[in-house]
Amino acid sequence: MATKIPVAQTRMFGNVFICRDCNKKIRTQMVRILAGKIRCPRCGRHAFRPVKKK
């Protein structure tokens, strides 16, 4: 089994969110997502989810 590198895990999954409507990836801080300040550039919605680790 491969060893996971923490720096790579943070780069790939840290502060990355996906729009629930159009699946656009956005990299921003969790605080801004929870405050509703971030809007999807593609569809304009405010609904995001964290990216899933595979």
PDB file of N, CA, C, O and CB in Angstrom:
ATOM      1  N   MET A   1       0.841  -1.179   0.000  1.00  0.00           N
ATOM      2  CA  MET A   1       0.000   0.000   0.000  1.00  0.00           C
ATOM      3  C   MET A   1       0.885   1.240   0.000  1.00  0.00           C
ATOM      4  O   MET A   1       1.892   1.295   0.706  1.00  0.00           O
ATOM      5  CB  MET A   1      -0.956  -0.001   1.215  1.00  0.00           C
ATOM      6  N   ALA A   2       0.509   2.213  -0.780  1.00  0.00           N
ATOM      7  CA  ALA A   2       1.305   3.423  -0.931  1.00  0.00           C
ATOM      8  C   ALA A   2       1.173   4.311   0.301  1.00  0.00           C
ATOM      9  O   ALA A   2       0.110   4.384   0.919  1.00  0.00           O
ATOM     10  CB  ALA A   2       0.882   4.189  -2.188  1.00  0.00           C
ATOM     11  N   THR A   3       2.258   4.977   0.646  1.00  0.00           N
ATOM     12  CA  THR A   3       2.261   5.919   1.747  1.00  0.00           C
ATOM     13  C   THR A   3       1.702   7.248   1.268  1.00  0.00           C
ATOM     14  O   THR A   3       2.081   7.746   0.208  1.00  0.00           O
ATOM     15  CB  THR A   3       3.682   6.093   2.324  1.00  0.00           C
ATOM     16  N   LYS A   4       0.795   7.818   2.056  1.00  0.00           N
ATOM     17  CA  LYS A   4       0.211   9.094   1.680  1.00  0.00           C
ATOM     18  C   LYS A   4       1.099  10.233   2.161  1.00  0.00           C
ATOM     19  O   LYS A   4       1.521  10.263   3.317  1.00  0.00           O
ATOM     20  CB  LYS A   4      -1.208   9.235   2.254  1.00  0.00           C
ATOM     21  N   ILE A   5       1.370  11.150   1.274  1.00  0.00           N
ATOM     22  CA  ILE A   5       2.216  12.287   1.589  1.00  0.00           C
ATOM     23  C   ILE A   5       1.311  13.423   2.078  1.00  0.00           C
ATOM     24  O   ILE A   5       0.423  13.857   1.344  1.00  0.00           O
ATOM     25  CB  ILE A   5       3.071  12.726   0.344  1.00  0.00           C
ATOM     26  N   PRO A   6       1.519  13.906   3.296  1.00  0.00           N
ATOM     27  CA  PRO A   6       0.627  14.936   3.849  1.00  0.00           C
ATOM     28  C   PRO A   6       0.585  16.234   3.042  1.00  0.00           C
ATOM     29  O   PRO A   6      -0.465  16.870   2.950  1.00  0.00           O
ATOM     30  CB  PRO A   6       1.045  15.252   5.248  1.00  0.00           C
ATOM     31  N   VAL A   7       1.702  16.626   2.467  1.00  0.00           N
ATOM     32  CA  VAL A   7       1.728  17.857   1.681  1.00  0.00           C
ATOM     33  C   VAL A   7       0.851  17.707   0.433  1.00  0.00           C
ATOM     34  O   VAL A   7       0.125  18.629   0.062  1.00  0.00           O
ATOM     35  CB  VAL A   7       3.181  18.217   1.282  1.00  0.00           C
ATOM     36  N   ALA A   8       0.926  16.555  -0.197  1.00  0.00           N
ATOM     37  CA  ALA A   8       0.105  16.314  -1.389  1.00  0.00           C
ATOM     38  C   ALA A   8      -1.375  16.213  -1.027  1.00  0.00           C
ATOM     39  O   ALA A   8      -2.224  16.704  -1.771  1.00  0.00           O
ATOM     40  CB  ALA A   8       0.559  15.029  -2.103  1.00  0.00           C
ATOM     41  N   GLN A   9      -1.694  15.588   0.101  1.00  0.00           N
ATOM     42  CA  GLN A   9      -3.087  15.485   0.550  1.00  0.00           C
ATOM     43  C   GLN A   9      -3.673  16.874   0.798  1.00  0.00           C
ATOM     44  O   GLN A   9      -4.813  17.143   0.417  1.00  0.00           O
ATOM     45  CB  GLN A   9      -3.183  14.627   1.833  1.00  0.00           C
ATOM     46  N   THR A  10      -2.912  17.743   1.425  1.00  0.00           N
ATOM     47  CA  THR A  10      -3.383  19.106   1.689  1.00  0.00           C
ATOM     48  C   THR A  10      -3.589  19.872   0.395  1.00  0.00           C
ATOM     49  O   THR A  10      -4.569  20.603   0.253  1.00  0.00           O
ATOM     50  CB  THR A  10      -2.392  19.853   2.585  1.00  0.00           C
ATOM     51  N   ARG A  11      -2.679  19.710  -0.544  1.00  0.00           N
ATOM     52  CA  ARG A  11      -2.783  20.424  -1.820  1.00  0.00           C
ATOM     53  C   ARG A  11      -3.996  19.965  -2.619  1.00  0.00           C
ATOM     54  O   ARG A  11      -4.656  20.775  -3.269  1.00  0.00           O
ATOM     55  CB  ARG A  11      -1.511  20.225  -2.646  1.00  0.00           C
ATOM     56  N   MET A  12      -4.291  18.672  -2.574  1.00  0.00           N
ATOM     57  CA  MET A  12      -5.386  18.139  -3.381  1.00  0.00           C
ATOM     58  C   MET A  12      -6.751  18.324  -2.722  1.00  0.00           C
ATOM     59  O   MET A  12      -7.735  18.578  -3.417  1.00  0.00           O
ATOM     60  CB  MET A  12      -5.152  16.674  -3.655  1.00  0.00           C
ATOM     61  N   PHE A  13      -6.833  18.201  -1.391  1.00  0.00           N
ATOM     62  CA  PHE A  13      -8.128  18.183  -0.723  1.00  0.00           C
ATOM     63  C   PHE A  13      -8.361  19.336   0.239  1.00  0.00           C
ATOM     64  O   PHE A  13      -9.495  19.540   0.672  1.00  0.00           O
ATOM     65  CB  PHE A  13      -8.279  16.914   0.009  1.00  0.00           C
ATOM     66  N   GLY A  14      -7.332  20.095   0.589  1.00  0.00           N
ATOM     67  CA  GLY A  14      -7.497  21.172   1.552  1.00  0.00           C
ATOM     68  C   GLY A  14      -8.132  22.393   0.924  1.00  0.00           C
ATOM     69  O   GLY A  14      -7.668  22.877  -0.108  1.00  0.00           O
ATOM     70  N   ASN A  15      -9.195  22.898   1.541  1.00  0.00           N
ATOM     71  CA  ASN A  15      -9.894  24.101   1.089  1.00  0.00           C
ATOM     72  C   ASN A  15     -10.405  23.989  -0.342  1.00  0.00           C
ATOM     73  O   ASN A  15     -10.417  24.983  -1.069  1.00  0.00           O
ATOM     74  CB  ASN A  15      -8.982  25.293   1.201  1.00  0.00           C
ATOM     75  N   VAL A  16     -10.824  22.803  -0.756  1.00  0.00           N
ATOM     76  CA  VAL A  16     -11.404  22.612  -2.088  1.00  0.00           C
ATOM     77  C   VAL A  16     -12.866  22.226  -1.910  1.00  0.00           C
ATOM     78  O   VAL A  16     -13.188  21.300  -1.167  1.00  0.00           O
ATOM     79  CB  VAL A  16     -10.623  21.517  -2.908  1.00  0.00           C
ATOM     80  N   PHE A  17     -13.735  22.936  -2.591  1.00  0.00           N
ATOM     81  CA  PHE A  17     -15.168  22.695  -2.496  1.00  0.00           C
ATOM     82  C   PHE A  17     -15.744  22.540  -3.893  1.00  0.00           C
ATOM     83  O   PHE A  17     -15.188  23.049  -4.866  1.00  0.00           O
ATOM     84  CB  PHE A  17     -15.874  23.839  -1.736  1.00  0.00           C
ATOM     85  N   ILE A  18     -16.869  21.830  -3.984  1.00  0.00           N
ATOM     86  CA  ILE A  18     -17.501  21.546  -5.268  1.00  0.00           C
ATOM     87  C   ILE A  18     -18.942  22.050  -5.222  1.00  0.00           C
ATOM     88  O   ILE A  18     -19.653  21.820  -4.244  1.00  0.00           O
ATOM     89  CB  ILE A  18     -17.451  20.017  -5.598  1.00  0.00           C
ATOM     90  N   CYS A  19     -19.361  22.725  -6.262  1.00  0.00           N
ATOM     91  CA  CYS A  19     -20.729  23.226  -6.359  1.00  0.00           C
ATOM     92  C   CYS A  19     -21.686  22.035  -6.442  1.00  0.00           C
ATOM     93  O   CYS A  19     -21.443  21.083  -7.182  1.00  0.00           O
ATOM     94  CB  CYS A  19     -20.897  24.165  -7.600  1.00  0.00           C
ATOM     95  N   ARG A  20     -22.754  22.099  -5.689  1.00  0.00           N
ATOM     96  CA  ARG A  20     -23.726  21.000  -5.682  1.00  0.00           C
ATOM     97  C   ARG A  20     -24.560  20.952  -6.961  1.00  0.00           C
ATOM     98  O   ARG A  20     -25.160  19.922  -7.268  1.00  0.00           O
ATOM     99  CB  ARG A  20     -24.645  21.130  -4.479  1.00  0.00           C
ATOM    100  N   ASP A  21     -24.603  22.034  -7.693  1.00  0.00           N
ATOM    101  CA  ASP A  21     -25.429  22.083  -8.899  1.00  0.00           C
ATOM    102  C   ASP A  21     -24.651  21.721 -10.158  1.00  0.00           C
ATOM    103  O   ASP A  21     -25.094  20.882 -10.942  1.00  0.00           O
ATOM    104  CB  ASP A  21     -26.030  23.459  -9.056  1.00  0.00           C
ATOM    105  N   CYS A  22     -23.486  22.353 -10.359  1.00  0.00           N
ATOM    106  CA  CYS A  22     -22.773  22.164 -11.633  1.00  0.00           C
ATOM    107  C   CYS A  22     -21.430  21.455 -11.479  1.00  0.00           C
ATOM    108  O   CYS A  22     -20.741  21.246 -12.478  1.00  0.00           O
ATOM    109  CB  CYS A  22     -22.551  23.502 -12.293  1.00  0.00           C
ATOM    110  N   ASN A  23     -21.033  21.077 -10.257  1.00  0.00           N
ATOM    111  CA  ASN A  23     -19.800  20.331  -9.971  1.00  0.00           C
ATOM    112  C   ASN A  23     -18.527  21.097 -10.313  1.00  0.00           C
ATOM    113  O   ASN A  23     -17.507  20.484 -10.629  1.00  0.00           O
ATOM    114  CB  ASN A  23     -19.809  19.035 -10.727  1.00  0.00           C
ATOM    115  N   LYS A  24     -18.570  22.416 -10.255  1.00  0.00           N
ATOM    116  CA  LYS A  24     -17.373  23.242 -10.469  1.00  0.00           C
ATOM    117  C   LYS A  24     -16.528  23.234  -9.202  1.00  0.00           C
ATOM    118  O   LYS A  24     -17.052  23.411  -8.103  1.00  0.00           O
ATOM    119  CB  LYS A  24     -17.758  24.706 -10.864  1.00  0.00           C
ATOM    120  N   LYS A  25     -15.214  23.029  -9.354  1.00  0.00           N
ATOM    121  CA  LYS A  25     -14.292  23.045  -8.214  1.00  0.00           C
ATOM    122  C   LYS A  25     -13.885  24.476  -7.892  1.00  0.00           C
ATOM    123  O   LYS A  25     -13.585  25.272  -8.782  1.00  0.00           O
ATOM    124  CB  LYS A  25     -13.041  22.183  -8.505  1.00  0.00           C
ATOM    125  N   ILE A  26     -13.881  24.781  -6.594  1.00  0.00           N
ATOM    126  CA  ILE A  26     -13.472  26.099  -6.129  1.00  0.00           C
ATOM    127  C   ILE A  26     -12.551  25.913  -4.935  1.00  0.00           C
ATOM    128  O   ILE A  26     -12.834  25.108  -4.047  1.00  0.00           O
ATOM    129  CB  ILE A  26     -14.704  26.983  -5.759  1.00  0.00           C
ATOM    130  N   ARG A  27     -11.451  26.655  -4.911  1.00  0.00           N
ATOM    131  CA  ARG A  27     -10.529  26.613  -3.778  1.00  0.00           C
ATOM    132  C   ARG A  27     -10.700  27.900  -2.980  1.00  0.00           C
ATOM    133  O   ARG A  27     -10.387  28.988  -3.464  1.00  0.00           O
ATOM    134  CB  ARG A  27      -9.043  26.435  -4.253  1.00  0.00           C
ATOM    135  N   THR A  28     -11.200  27.765  -1.751  1.00  0.00           N
ATOM    136  CA  THR A  28     -11.401  28.901  -0.865  1.00  0.00           C
ATOM    137  C   THR A  28     -11.429  28.413   0.572  1.00  0.00           C
ATOM    138  O   THR A  28     -11.331  27.211   0.822  1.00  0.00           O
ATOM    139  CB  THR A  28     -12.703  29.656  -1.215  1.00  0.00           C
ATOM    140  N   GLN A  29     -11.560  29.322   1.510  1.00  0.00           N
ATOM    141  CA  GLN A  29     -11.561  28.971   2.919  1.00  0.00           C
ATOM    142  C   GLN A  29     -12.953  28.549   3.366  1.00  0.00           C
ATOM    143  O   GLN A  29     -13.958  29.020   2.833  1.00  0.00           O
ATOM    144  CB  GLN A  29     -11.065  30.143   3.763  1.00  0.00           C
ATOM    145  N   MET A  30     -13.002  27.648   4.356  1.00  0.00           N
ATOM    146  CA  MET A  30     -14.267  27.137   4.886  1.00  0.00           C
ATOM    147  C   MET A  30     -15.110  28.259   5.497  1.00  0.00           C
ATOM    148  O   MET A  30     -16.336  28.233   5.392  1.00  0.00           O
ATOM    149  CB  MET A  30     -14.001  26.051   5.935  1.00  0.00           C
ATOM    150  N   VAL A  31     -14.475  29.230   6.124  1.00  0.00           N
ATOM    151  CA  VAL A  31     -15.199  30.321   6.779  1.00  0.00           C
ATOM    152  C   VAL A  31     -16.005  31.122   5.764  1.00  0.00           C
ATOM    153  O   VAL A  31     -17.128  31.540   6.044  1.00  0.00           O
ATOM    154  CB  VAL A  31     -14.224  31.245   7.526  1.00  0.00           C
ATOM    155  N   ARG A  32     -15.430  31.332   4.589  1.00  0.00           N
ATOM    156  CA  ARG A  32     -16.133  32.097   3.558  1.00  0.00           C
ATOM    157  C   ARG A  32     -17.299  31.310   2.966  1.00  0.00           C
ATOM    158  O   ARG A  32     -18.319  31.892   2.597  1.00  0.00           O
ATOM    159  CB  ARG A  32     -15.165  32.499   2.449  1.00  0.00           C
ATOM    160  N   ILE A  33     -17.151  29.990   2.877  1.00  0.00           N
ATOM    161  CA  ILE A  33     -18.251  29.143   2.393  1.00  0.00           C
ATOM    162  C   ILE A  33     -19.415  29.185   3.376  1.00  0.00           C
ATOM    163  O   ILE A  33     -20.568  29.345   2.976  1.00  0.00           O
ATOM    164  CB  ILE A  33     -17.773  27.680   2.188  1.00  0.00           C
ATOM    165  N   LEU A  34     -19.106  29.039   4.679  1.00  0.00           N
ATOM    166  CA  LEU A  34     -20.149  29.038   5.703  1.00  0.00           C
ATOM    167  C   LEU A  34     -20.840  30.389   5.832  1.00  0.00           C
ATOM    168  O   LEU A  34     -22.022  30.450   6.169  1.00  0.00           O
ATOM    169  CB  LEU A  34     -19.562  28.641   7.036  1.00  0.00           C
ATOM    170  N   ALA A  35     -20.117  31.467   5.570  1.00  0.00           N
ATOM    171  CA  ALA A  35     -20.708  32.802   5.650  1.00  0.00           C
ATOM    172  C   ALA A  35     -21.563  33.128   4.423  1.00  0.00           C
ATOM    173  O   ALA A  35     -22.309  34.108   4.437  1.00  0.00           O
ATOM    174  CB  ALA A  35     -19.612  33.847   5.806  1.00  0.00           C
ATOM    175  N   GLY A  36     -21.466  32.323   3.366  1.00  0.00           N
ATOM    176  CA  GLY A  36     -22.251  32.555   2.159  1.00  0.00           C
ATOM    177  C   GLY A  36     -21.675  33.627   1.257  1.00  0.00           C
ATOM    178  O   GLY A  36     -22.388  34.170   0.414  1.00  0.00           O
ATOM    179  N   LYS A  37     -20.397  33.942   1.418  1.00  0.00           N
ATOM    180  CA  LYS A  37     -19.773  34.988   0.619  1.00  0.00           C
ATOM    181  C   LYS A  37     -19.318  34.489  -0.747  1.00  0.00           C
ATOM    182  O   LYS A  37     -19.066  35.289  -1.648  1.00  0.00           O
ATOM    183  CB  LYS A  37     -18.599  35.567   1.363  1.00  0.00           C
ATOM    184  N   ILE A  38     -19.211  33.177  -0.905  1.00  0.00           N
ATOM    185  CA  ILE A  38     -18.708  32.613  -2.152  1.00  0.00           C
ATOM    186  C   ILE A  38     -19.875  32.199  -3.033  1.00  0.00           C
ATOM    187  O   ILE A  38     -20.821  31.555  -2.579  1.00  0.00           O
ATOM    188  CB  ILE A  38     -17.780  31.411  -1.880  1.00  0.00           C
ATOM    189  N   ARG A  39     -19.791  32.576  -4.285  1.00  0.00           N
ATOM    190  CA  ARG A  39     -20.813  32.247  -5.277  1.00  0.00           C
ATOM    191  C   ARG A  39     -20.135  31.472  -6.397  1.00  0.00           C
ATOM    192  O   ARG A  39     -19.006  31.787  -6.774  1.00  0.00           O
ATOM    193  CB  ARG A  39     -21.528  33.538  -5.827  1.00  0.00           C
ATOM    194  N   CYS A  40     -20.804  30.473  -6.925  1.00  0.00           N
ATOM    195  CA  CYS A  40     -20.247  29.678  -8.012  1.00  0.00           C
ATOM    196  C   CYS A  40     -20.130  30.559  -9.260  1.00  0.00           C
ATOM    197  O   CYS A  40     -21.104  31.200  -9.654  1.00  0.00           O
ATOM    198  CB  CYS A  40     -21.131  28.419  -8.295  1.00  0.00           C
ATOM    199  N   PRO A  41     -18.945  30.598  -9.885  1.00  0.00           N
ATOM    200  CA  PRO A  41     -18.785  31.430 -11.078  1.00  0.00           C
ATOM    201  C   PRO A  41     -19.534  30.894 -12.293  1.00  0.00           C
ATOM    202  O   PRO A  41     -19.806  31.643 -13.233  1.00  0.00           O
ATOM    203  CB  PRO A  41     -17.328  31.558 -11.412  1.00  0.00           C
ATOM    204  N   ARG A  42     -19.865  29.620 -12.283  1.00  0.00           N
ATOM    205  CA  ARG A  42     -20.542  29.033 -13.436  1.00  0.00           C
ATOM    206  C   ARG A  42     -22.056  29.180 -13.353  1.00  0.00           C
ATOM    207  O   ARG A  42     -22.690  29.608 -14.318  1.00  0.00           O
ATOM    208  CB  ARG A  42     -20.178  27.569 -13.561  1.00  0.00           C
ATOM    209  N   CYS A  43     -22.654  28.823 -12.187  1.00  0.00           N
ATOM    210  CA  CYS A  43     -24.119  28.823 -12.093  1.00  0.00           C
ATOM    211  C   CYS A  43     -24.667  29.864 -11.116  1.00  0.00           C
ATOM    212  O   CYS A  43     -25.860  30.164 -11.152  1.00  0.00           O
ATOM    213  CB  CYS A  43     -24.599  27.455 -11.679  1.00  0.00           C
ATOM    214  N   GLY A  44     -23.819  30.424 -10.241  1.00  0.00           N
ATOM    215  CA  GLY A  44     -24.263  31.491  -9.356  1.00  0.00           C
ATOM    216  C   GLY A  44     -24.854  31.044  -8.031  1.00  0.00           C
ATOM    217  O   GLY A  44     -25.308  31.889  -7.259  1.00  0.00           O
ATOM    218  N   ARG A  45     -24.867  29.762  -7.739  1.00  0.00           N
ATOM    219  CA  ARG A  45     -25.442  29.280  -6.482  1.00  0.00           C
ATOM    220  C   ARG A  45     -24.449  29.409  -5.337  1.00  0.00           C
ATOM    221  O   ARG A  45     -23.258  29.631  -5.554  1.00  0.00           O
ATOM    222  CB  ARG A  45     -25.889  27.824  -6.623  1.00  0.00           C
ATOM    223  N   HIS A  46     -24.956  29.266  -4.109  1.00  0.00           N
ATOM    224  CA  HIS A  46     -24.134  29.355  -2.910  1.00  0.00           C
ATOM    225  C   HIS A  46     -23.987  28.000  -2.224  1.00  0.00           C
ATOM    226  O   HIS A  46     -23.476  27.943  -1.106  1.00  0.00           O
ATOM    227  CB  HIS A  46     -24.729  30.364  -1.943  1.00  0.00           C
ATOM    228  N   ALA A  47     -24.412  26.922  -2.848  1.00  0.00           N
ATOM    229  CA  ALA A  47     -24.395  25.592  -2.226  1.00  0.00           C
ATOM    230  C   ALA A  47     -23.132  24.838  -2.648  1.00  0.00           C
ATOM    231  O   ALA A  47     -22.935  24.542  -3.827  1.00  0.00           O
ATOM    232  CB  ALA A  47     -25.669  24.783  -2.615  1.00  0.00           C
ATOM    233  N   PHE A  48     -22.285  24.534  -1.666  1.00  0.00           N
ATOM    234  CA  PHE A  48     -21.035  23.826  -1.923  1.00  0.00           C
ATOM    235  C   PHE A  48     -20.899  22.653  -0.983  1.00  0.00           C
ATOM    236  O   PHE A  48     -21.526  22.617   0.076  1.00  0.00           O
ATOM    237  CB  PHE A  48     -19.835  24.764  -1.778  1.00  0.00           C
ATOM    238  N   ARG A  49     -20.083  21.699  -1.368  1.00  0.00           N
ATOM    239  CA  ARG A  49     -19.741  20.563  -0.528  1.00  0.00           C
ATOM    240  C   ARG A  49     -18.235  20.365  -0.609  1.00  0.00           C
ATOM    241  O   ARG A  49     -17.612  20.745  -1.600  1.00  0.00           O
ATOM    242  CB  ARG A  49     -20.511  19.272  -0.964  1.00  0.00           C
ATOM    243  N   PRO A  50     -17.631  19.761   0.447  1.00  0.00           N
ATOM    244  CA  PRO A  50     -16.202  19.480   0.365  1.00  0.00           C
ATOM    245  C   PRO A  50     -15.913  18.380  -0.648  1.00  0.00           C
ATOM    246  O   PRO A  50     -16.769  17.534  -0.907  1.00  0.00           O
ATOM    247  CB  PRO A  50     -15.661  19.084   1.734  1.00  0.00           C
ATOM    248  N   VAL A  51     -14.726  18.386  -1.216  1.00  0.00           N
ATOM    249  CA  VAL A  51     -14.334  17.363  -2.172  1.00  0.00           C
ATOM    250  C   VAL A  51     -14.127  16.054  -1.410  1.00  0.00           C
ATOM    251  O   VAL A  51     -13.635  16.059  -0.281  1.00  0.00           O
ATOM    252  CB  VAL A  51     -13.042  17.778  -2.951  1.00  0.00           C
ATOM    253  N   LYS A  52     -14.503  14.941  -2.028  1.00  0.00           N
ATOM    254  CA  LYS A  52     -14.366  13.625  -1.382  1.00  0.00           C
ATOM    255  C   LYS A  52     -12.991  13.057  -1.654  1.00  0.00           C
ATOM    256  O   LYS A  52     -12.474  13.147  -2.767  1.00  0.00           O
ATOM    257  CB  LYS A  52     -15.454  12.645  -1.878  1.00  0.00           C
ATOM    258  N   LYS A  53     -12.399  12.468  -0.617  1.00  0.00           N
ATOM    259  CA  LYS A  53     -11.088  11.810  -0.770  1.00  0.00           C
ATOM    260  C   LYS A  53     -11.317  10.398  -1.254  1.00  0.00           C
ATOM    261  O   LYS A  53     -12.090   9.650  -0.654  1.00  0.00           O
ATOM    262  CB  LYS A  53     -10.279  11.810   0.572  1.00  0.00           C
ATOM    263  N   LYS A  54     -10.662  10.031  -2.320  1.00  0.00           N
ATOM    264  CA  LYS A  54     -10.843   8.676  -2.880  1.00  0.00           C
ATOM    265  C   LYS A  54      -9.763   7.764  -2.431  1.00  0.00           C
ATOM    266  O   LYS A  54      -9.753   6.590  -2.802  1.00  0.00           O
ATOM    267  CB  LYS A  54     -10.878   8.705  -4.390  1.00  0.00           C
TER     268      LYS A  54
END
